[in-house]
Every structure is written in C-alpha cells, then in structure tokens.
Amino acid sequence: MNRYSWWKYAIIVVALVLGSLYTLPNVFGEAPAVQVSSAKASHPVDASTLAQVESVLQQAQIPVAGMALENGSVRVRLADTDTQLHAKTALEKALNPDAAEPGYIVALNLLSRSPQWLTSLHASPMYLGLDLRGGVHFMLQVDMQAALNKKAESFAGDIRTALRDKTIRHGGVNRVGQSIEIKANDANTLEAVRRLLKDQFPDLELQPDTEGRVVASINAKAARLVQDQAVKQNITTLHNRINELGVAEPVIQQQGQDRIVVQLPGVQDTAKAKDILGRTATLEVRMVDESQEARAAELSNGVVPFGSERYLDRGGRPLVVKKQVVLTGDELNDAQPGFDNQTNEATVNLSLNSKGARIFKDVTRENIGKRMAILLFEKGKGEVVTAPVIRSEIGGGRVQISGAMTSVEAADTALLLRAGSLAAPMDIIEERTIGPSLGAENIAKGFHSVTWGFVAVAAFMCAYYMLFGMISSIALAFNLLLLVAILSMLQATLTLPGMAAMALVLGMAIDANVLINERVREELRNGVAPQAAIHAGYDRAWATIIDSNVTTLIAGLALLAFGSGPVRGFAVVHCLGILTSMFSAVFFSRGLVNLWYGRRKKLKSVSIGTVWRPESGSAVDKA
C-alpha cells in the first residue's frame, strides 16, 4: 500500500544529485576581476595581450589569483576589491596611453570561484541582480535636435519627389536646420509649391512669405511626435542589442522626455556591453558628389560644395557625398557577416524590406556609372564603409557591403545593424559600475531571512508533528535545493524581490505538508489503521494541494505576463517555487514516509504528534 516502485526512488535520487550538483556553484561565490577587451579591430586581444597584461601587473607588484584568455578577452581574477581597482588603474595607463583614443576596454567584473570540474559540467551560479551583485548602470541622453534634423531631411527628400511627380519646376530644395527651403522663379511656382505643401504635408508649417522661396518647418505637434517616437525606437533598439548580447533580465526604461536608463544586472561581460551600447551605429546610403568642386575639395581639403559633406573612408581618404540620404537602416530586415566568394574579403550581407528594395532598385537604375557611398555612423562620427561604382540595376533587396573589414569588424557591424538603427544618436551622460560590496548587506539580510524562516518553520514542524514534521522539514530543504538548482540551470537573475519570493515559497511549500499531516491525523482520529491512514492522508490531501497551488500559480503567471523589472523577478521565483514545492511536498516526502514505514506490515503507531479525539475529549499520543 505504502511502497514506492524502484523507478520512483530513482527519480528522487536523480533529482537530489542534479539539484546538489547545480546548486553547488552558488556556494563558492565570486571573485573580483578585471577584464580587458578590444575597443578597436586594430587592437585584437590574443596571447600577446595576455603576456602584456601579465607583465604590467608584475611590474606594478599586483598579486593575481588567476588569469585566462576567454572569449576574446583577458580575465584577471584578484583577491579583493582594492587590488581590483589598483589593477584596473595600472592596466588602463599601460594599455591606453592615449585616453582620447583607447585601444582596449578595461572594465571591472566578477568571476565565479567554481572549480573547473563543475564548469566543465556547465554548472554555473545563478546571476545576482543589480541590488545584490552589482552590475552596470547607464544614463543615455537622446539627441532630440538630431532626430528633428533627420526628420527634416526626410521631408526634404519627400518634397523633391512630390514636386517631380507634379512636374513643378523649382530652383532647389534644401534643408536649413529644421526648416526646408524651396526656391522658385516666379509667383505661380510659389503658389503651386504652397498648395502642394498644404495638401500633402500637414506636419509642416509654412513660414511667412519670403521673396523667391517657400520656407516650411515641422510644426509643434509633429515635433513632439518625432521626439516621442525617437525615444521609443531607441528603447526598442537597445532591447534588441542587449538580447543579442544575451543579458538576462535587463532594465531599460524612459526617464523624462529625452533620457533612457539601462541597467544590466548580472551581466558577465560588462566591457562588451558598454562597447555595444555606446556604439550608436546607423546606416545611410548616399550618392557620391561627382562634381569638379567636390573632387577639388577631396584633393586639397578645400571648401565642400553646398548640399554635400566630407567623410573619411576606412583608409583615411576623404570622400565628398551628397547630404540627401537615399536609404537608411530603417529599411533593413537583416544583416549577417560573411565573405566574398571572389576576393575572400569579410563582408556584411544586407537584406532590405520591400520599400528599401524598391528604392535601391530605382536609385541604381537611374545612376548607372556613378558611385554610391554606404556610410556607417558611430558615436556621432560618420565613416565611409565602401563607395562602389554602380554597374547595373540591383534588385531583389539583397546588398553586399565590404571595405577592408576584418571578420570581427564585419560581425560587430552586422550585430549593430541587425539590432536596428537608432532614430537619433545617444550619448552616455552617466555611467556607474556598481560593485559587489554595495549589495553585500542586502545579500546577508536576504540570506538570513530565508535561513531563519526555514529554521523557524522546521522547528515548529518537528515540535508539532514529530517524525512527520522532520520529514516535512527535509522535504522543505529539498524544495529549496531544487529551486536554487533550477534558477542556476536557467541562469536566471536573482534580485531582492526574488529572495522575498523564495522566503514566501518556504511558507507555501510547508502548507502542503501541513495539509497532508492533518489528513493523516484525521484518519487516525477516526480509528483507521496507521498504514491506511498514511495512504488516505496523501490521497485526500492531493486534490486540495492541487487547487491551492494552481490558483496561486495563475496569479504568479499574471505577474510574469504583465509585470516588469522587479515584479517579473518575483514572479519567476514564485512560479518555479510552486512547481518544486508540489514535487517535494507530495512526491518526495511520501517517498521518505514510504521508506520509513512502508515495509512494516504490522504498524501499530506513527510519530505524528498528539492526535486529539474530540468525542471523548482525550488525546492519544502517536509519538
């Protein structure tokens, strides 16, 4: 009646072994470390960099607990935070003599102290949130003027197309700041331009009449909409970039009208995160200015013709391109690194959407024999990636760009473009690396709350239910072990709300055992034999346990679906804790009871505390 099959005990043993194995890395903790990564393709991180880092630290007489070259970065494990800061300062001075143009990123990090054999089994500690472990906090400022300038430039291009479609002859369309000027030769043309702008461009506001030209600017309502959309698009882009990095549970939210807060709790590679987030890459396709004045400006570094701009290519050579943007990264569906089959050069293969493919096809058809420049803007600086001559019409929406790129540069460029273009450039105006010492007190308090909560519950259960209470306490410990193991396997980020959920799970998990124990007592009170009472107690309590846990799980799933930030962290631990508590409180605890009592054929009593019989007012001691 109360015996488990061997395969059920096998499941318990496997769960116990796996739970212990994946919980173990959390015991070793983390060590302060310094991480050195490449900031430029011309400064790769390899074995020579490792030797250089080792030499710098030896000369500075900084003791090192461990050093390794992993995933394209040098990671130096140190004894304490003071040594960590000393090592960071020494490495920055030695590796980046020119602070304005750093070749390497030297960042603070934390590395697990887990032994190699655990790491080889892919057993890693769970991440700790910004409030526990520390991490990186960024405050980004969105350049709203750049967003409005970009929108005005887009309006200028649309106006040129509309004028051409309506066959209205004009003297030129130019953007001046956030205004668009349309020159006209006579009054009839001026009136035709005004009618066109009023009919087709409601977001533009016409300025008072100016002799020989029409001046239009973005109205206040449209300007606010552009600014709101710029912030929202940049937030979406940051989400995509961080997802590409594999960061768990990032916090990205708007603050004020033009600022975005980014928090990366538990991130392993803080240097790479800083590099990717700081690079505001946008792609633009423009036509090269083929005029004689432009060629002279390139050769002599002279005055650039009106309506054009000068940029440098990857070789440092100047190139004059027109201001009008033919295509932007908004029309980009995908970007993947690759290699040219003929030259074997590293390339970035672009896939355009239907609108972009149509524009690119029209532009290449109309400009055969001319040069087209593909520019990449990072940190406010534009660079010509390549400027090929258009040999024929290019359709299909697939474009390949190359330009003396390394495979690493191609991969990074593809990542940035694939994550989406930014609606406006952003600058990092605040950056904080939160050290682990700030979260040490929170970790201690959270650990103490879980520990003392467990001790108090276990003490009560053992005193009130005797041996059954001890079995319930062991099941509760097993539940905590499973929960930590699953969080570690999922590489979830544990925050203070998550620790609160963990403490709450202890109370909810023991509730199932209380129901079971009281059911067993009720059967014994009714005069049922001990073996039958145990069997009936577990069977009849199961329906109640299912009902209570499922309803609580529904509430947790609602928090998980509609919550954000700390609320989601609480919900994840809450939902996982409910599932593990059902397994430990019912399946595991019954296995222990069956192991202790199941083989006794003539069982006369069970140790479950005092069983009260209300009809006689007496108590029967079943201890």
N, C-alpha and C positions, 0 to 999 in steps of 0.2 A: 504493500500500500504506500509506504513512505520510503521508497527506494528509487534512486536515480539510475538510469542506464549509464553505461561507461562513457558513451559519447557526450552526455550532458556534462559529466565531470571533466571530460576532455576540453569542452568549450570553456569551462570555468578556468581550467589550468592555462589554456592558451590566452584567454583574456587577462589573466593575472600576470603571465610572463610578458606579454606585449605591453600591458599597462605599466609594469615596472620598468621595462626597457625604455619606453618613450617618455616616461616621467623623469628618469634618471638625469638627463642633461640639464634639467632645471635646478638640480641640486648643486652643480658645480659653479653656477653663477657666470659672470662675465668679467673680463679684464679690460682696463682702459688701453686704448691703442691709438696709433697714428697711421693714417692711410695716405699713400702717395699715388695719385692718378695723373694721367696725361691731360693737359689742358689744350695741347695742340698736336696735330698729326706729326709735326716735325720733332716732337719730343716723346717718342714711344717709351713705354715702361717695359723693360726687359731685364735680363740678367745683369747687364752693366749698371742699370739704375739701382738694382738691388745691392750691388757691390758699392756703389757710390753712397747710398743711404747708410750702409753698414760702416763705411769709412767716416762719414760725418758724425755719426753717433759715437764712434770710438774716440774721435778727436775731441768731442765735447764731453767725454767721460760719462756718458749716459748708459746705465745698465739696461740691458734688453732681456726680456723674458722669452722672447721668441720672435722670429722674423720669417716671412714667407712671401713668395710671389704667386698671387692667386687672382685669376680672372682679370688679368691686365692691370693689376695694381699691387704695390708693395704694402704689406700689412705688418706693422711692428707692434708686438704685444709688450706692454710695460707693467711695472709693479704697482704704481699708484697714479693718481691724477696729477700730482705735482710734477712727477717725472714726465708724464704725458705732455703737459703744457711746455715744459723745458725742451722736450724732443721736437715738438711742433715748431717752436721758435727757431731752433737750430737748423732744422731741415728747410724751412722757408727761406732763411737767409742764404743757405748754401745752394739750394736748387733754383731759386728765383732771384738772381742778382738784380734784375730789373723788375721792380714791383709793379710797374705800369703794364708790362707785357709778360705775365707769368707763363712759364712753360709747363709747370706742374701745379696740381691742386693738392695742397697738404691740408688734410681735414682730420678732426677728432672722430674717433669711432669706438665701438665696443666689440670685442670678440669673445666668443664663448670659450670657457675653460674646459669644455668637454674633451675627454681623451679621444685619440684618433680612432680607436676601435668602435666607439659609439658613432662618431661622424661617418665612418665607412658604412654603417648600417642605416644611414640617412636619419638618424635620431638627433633632432635639434631642439633646443629650448624654444618655448613659445616667446613671441615678441612681447615686450612690455610697452605700454603706451607712453605718450609724451609726459604724462604726470607721474609715471613710475620709473621708466628707464631713461627718459630724456629723448632727444632727437633734434630735428632742425625745424625752426620756425622762420618763415619768410613773410615779409610785408611787401607786396608789389604795388607799384603806382602805375596806373594805366594812363598813357599819354593821350588825353582826350583831343587835344589840338591836332595830333597826327591822325586820329580817327576821322575828324571833320575834314581835314585836308584830303585824306584818301577818298572820302565820300564826294567831296567837291570835284576831285579829279575824275571820279567815275561819272558824275553828272556831265562834266565837260565832254567826255567821250560819247555819252548818250546823245548829247545835244548835237555834236558833229554828225552822228549817224542820222538823227531826225531831220536835220537841215538838208543833208544829202538826199534823203528819201523824198522830201518835199521840194527838191530842186530849188532851194533858196540860196542864191549866191551871196556869200558873205566875205568879209575881209579877214576872218580868222577867229578861232575860239581859243581863249587862253584862260588858265586859272591863275588868279592873283590872290594868294592867301586862301580864304574860304569863299571867295567870290569868283564868278565866271563872267568874263567879258566877251561879248560878241560884237565884232566890228562890222559896220555896214556902210555902204557907199551912198545910199540915198534914203529918203524918208519912207518910201514904200517898203524897202527891205527892212527898215527898223520896225515898222508896224507889223510886218509879216513875222518877224522874229518874236515880237512881244506876244502876238496871238498864239504862236506855237508854244511858247513857254507857259502861257496861262492854261492852254488846253492839255498839254501832255506832261507838264512838270509842276504839279500842285505843291510839291515840297519846296519849291524855290520862290523866293520873294523878290520882286522886281524893285530895283532902286529908282530914285527919281531920275527923270530923263537926263541923259548925258549926251552931248553933241557927238554924233557919229558912232555911238556904241550903246549897247544894252548891257547893263550890269545886273546880275542876279546873284542872290546869296541864299543859303539854306535858312529856312525860317526857324523860329524858336522851337516849335513843336517837333519838327523833323530832326532838329539838332539834338533835342533830349532823347528822341527815339534812337538816333545813331549812337549816342553815348551809352544808353542802356544796353543796346544790342552788342556794343563793343565789349562791355564788361561780361555779359553773359556768354558771348562767344569765346572770350579768353578763358573764362572759368571752364567751359566745356573742353577747350584745347588743353588746359592744364590737367584736367581729369584724364584725357586720352594719353598725354605724355607720361603721367605718373603710372597709369595702367601698363604702359609699355615697359616701365621700369620694374613692375611687379611689386610695388609698395602696398603693404596691407593697410586697409582702413585709413586712408589719408583724410585730412580735414581741409576742404577748400571752400571758402565762403567769402561773400562780398562784405566789405566793411566800408560804410559811407558810400559816396557816389562813384568814386574812381579808384578804390583800393581793394585788393584781394589778399586775404590771409591764407597761407598754405602751411599746414603742419604735417610733418612726416614722422609719425611716431613709429618706433621700432624699425626704422629703415636700416638696412645693413650697410649699404654703400652710400653714405652721406655725400661723399665727394662727387660721385656720378650724378646724384640727384641735384646737387647745387649746379653742376655744369649744365645739365639738360634744361632745368627750369630757367636758368639765367640766360639761355640762348633763345632769343625771340626770333626764330627763323621764319621768314615769309618769302615766298617765291613770286617773282614777277617776270613776265616776258615782255620785252620792248624791242622796237626796231632800232638798229644802229643808224646814227646820223651819217649819211654818206656825202654830205656837202663838203666843199673845199675848206670852208671855215672850220668845220669840225675836225678835218684831217690836220689842219694847221694847229688847232688847239691841242690835239693829241701830241704832235711832234714838239711843239715849243712851249707847252703848258700855258698857252695863252687864254684869251677870253673865249668862253664857251658860247656858241650861238644861242639866241633866245629860243626857249622851248626845249632845250636839251640839257643834259647833265653829264659830268665826267665821273667815271668809276674806274677802279683798277681791276685787272684780271688776276688770276692766281699767280701769274709770273711777275706781278708788279707793273705791268704795262698799262697805260691809260687808254680808255675807250670812251668815246662820246656817244651817248644813246639818247633817244628822244624821251621826253617826260611822260608822254602818253603811254599808259600801261595797256598792252594788248590782252594779257591774260594774267590771272593771279592764282594763288594757291587755293582759292575758294572753289575753283573748277576742278580740283584734284580729287580723284577717287582713291588712288593707292600709289605708293612709292616703294619700290623694292631695290636693294642693291644687286648688282650683277656685274658681268664682264662682257666687253665687246668681243664678238667671235672672231673679228678680223685683226684687231690691234691688241687684244687681250688686256685692254685698259679697264680699270674699275669704272663702272657707270652707275647711274641711278635711272631706273626704268619707271616712267610715269604713266599712269592711266587716267585719262580725263573723263569727266562726265559728258553727257550729250551736248550741253551748252558749250563746254570748253572744246570738245572735239569739233563742233561746227565752227566756232570762232577760229580755231587753229587751222582748220582746213581752208577757210576763206582767206585768212591772212597769208598763208603760204602760197595760195594760188595767185594772189594779187601782187606778191613781192618776190617772184622767182628771180634769182640772180642777186638779191640783196641779202644783207646779213641780219640775223635775228639774235639778240642777246638774251640769255637767260641769267637773271640776277638772283642772288640769294642774300637777303638782308638779315644780319645777326647783330644784336646789341646796337641797333641804330646805324650800323655800317653796311653799305652795300658792296657786294663783290660780284664781278662777272665770272660765272662758272664756266660758261662757254659761249661763243658767238659764231656759230656756223653759218655758211652761205646756204640759202635755200635753193636746192637744186630742182625740186619738184614739189607738187602739191602733196601734203601729208594729211591723210585721212585716217579714220579708224580710232582716233583718240588715244593712240599709244606713241609715246615720245621717249627717246633715249637721250640723256644728257651726260656728257663726260667733259673732262678738262683737267688732266694731270692730277686726278684724285687718287689717294690711296684707298685700299679696301676699307680701312677704318673710317676714313672721311666719308666714303660713299654710304657705309652703314649708318653713321650718325646723321648724315644729311637725309637719308631715306626715313629714318625714325622721326626726325623733326617734321618733315613734310607730311608723313603718314599720319602723325598725330593731329594735324590740322594747322592751318595758318592762323595767326593771331590777327584780330580785327584792328589792333593798334599795338605799338610797341609798349613794353613794360620795363620798368626799372626796379631793381631790388633796393628799397629805401630802408629796410630794416631786416637784419638777419641775426638770429640768435641760435646758438648751439647750446641746447640745454643739457648740462652734464648729469651723470647718474647720481651725484651726491644730492642734488635737489630733490630727487624722488626717493632717496633712501628712507627718509622718515615716513613717507606715505607707504612704502613697501613694508616697513616694520609694523606700522599700525594696521595695515590690511592683513598682513600675515598673522598678527596677534589676534585680530578679530575672528579670523577663520579658525585659528588654533584653539582659542579659549571657547569659542562657540561649540566646536567639536568636543572639547573636553567636558563642558557643562552638559551637553546632550548625552554623551556617553556615560557620564557619572549618574545622571538621572535614570537612564535606561537600565544600567546594571543594578542600581539600587531597587528599582521598582519591578523589573521583570527578571531579575536574577540571570540565569544562564541564557534565556531567550534575549534578554537585554544585552548581554555580552555579544551574542551572535548578531544582533541588530547593529551594535557598535562596529563590529568587524565589517559588516556589510556597508555601513556608512563610510568607513575608511576606504573600502574597495571602490565605492562610488566616487569618492574624491580622487582616488588614484586614476580611475578611468577617465574622469572629466579632464584632469590635467594632461593625461596622455593624448586624448583626442584633440585638445587645444594645441598641443605641441605638434601632433601629426598634421593638423590643418594649418600650422604656422599662423594661428590667429594672434591678434594683438590684445593683450590683457590690459585693461585700464582700471582705474579706481571703481567706476560703476560695475565693471566685470567682477572685481573682487567682492563687491557688495552682492552681486547676483550669486556668487559662489557661496557666500555665507547664508544667503536665503535658501539655496538649494539644499544645504545641510538640514535645515528645518523641514523643508518639504519632503526630503528623502526619508527622514525618520518617521514622518507622518504615516507612510505606507506600512512601516513595521509596527507602529502603534496599532493600526487597524488590524493587522494580522494577529498580533499578540492578544488583543482584546477579543477577537473572534475565537481564538483558541481557548481563552479563559471562559468565554460564554458557553462553549461546547462542554468544557469540563464542569462548569456550574450546573449544566443540565444533566450531568451524570454520564456523559459519553465517555467511552474508553479513551485513554491518552493517545493511542495511535490514530484512532478515528477522529479525535478532536483536532489533532495536528493537520490531518488531511482536510477536514471540513473547514478549519480556520483559514487555510491558504486558499482553498477553492472559493469560499464565500466572500472573502475579502477582495478577491481579484476584480470583481465587477465594480466595486466601489472605488478601488485604486485606479482603474482604467478611466472611469467617469471623471474623477477629480483631476487626474493628470492631463487628460485630453482637453478639458476646458481651460486649464491653466496654460497648456501648450498653444491653444488657439490665441489666447491673449499675448503670449510671447511672440507668436508669428506675426500678429498685428503690429507689435512694436518693431519687429525686424523689417516689416514691409514698409511702414510709414515713418519710422523714426530715422534719425540721422545722428552721426557723431557718437557721443557717449551713450545715447539711448540704444543705438544698434549694438554697441559693445556689451551693454547689459543684456540685451535680448539674445545675443548669440550664446553667452554663457548660460542664460536662463533656459533656453530651449534644449541645449545639449545636456544640461544638468537634469532636466526632466526625463529625458530618454535614458540616461545612465542610471538614474535613481530607480526607474521601473525594472531595469535589468538586475541591479544589485539588491534591491529590497525584496524582490519576489524570487527570481531565479537563483541568485547567488545565496541568499540567506536560507532558502529552502534546501539548497544543496548541503549547507552546513548542518542544518537540523536533521536532514535525512542521514547524513554521515554519522551523526552522533546517536540518534535514536532509531534510525530506520531498521537496523538489524536486530533490535531487541524484540523478540516475539512476545514475551510476557512483560510488557512495560506497565508498571503499576503507577508511576507518577512522573511528572515532568517539572523541571525547575523553571517556573514562570511566575514566581512570586505568590502572593496570597490571593486565593480565589474566594470571593465573597458569595454567600448563598443568601439572598435577601429573604427567602421564605422562612428560614429558620433563624435569621439574624446572626448566624455564626460564620466563622471563617475556616476554610480548610487550607492548610499550608501545603502548597505543592512544591516547595523548595527541596 
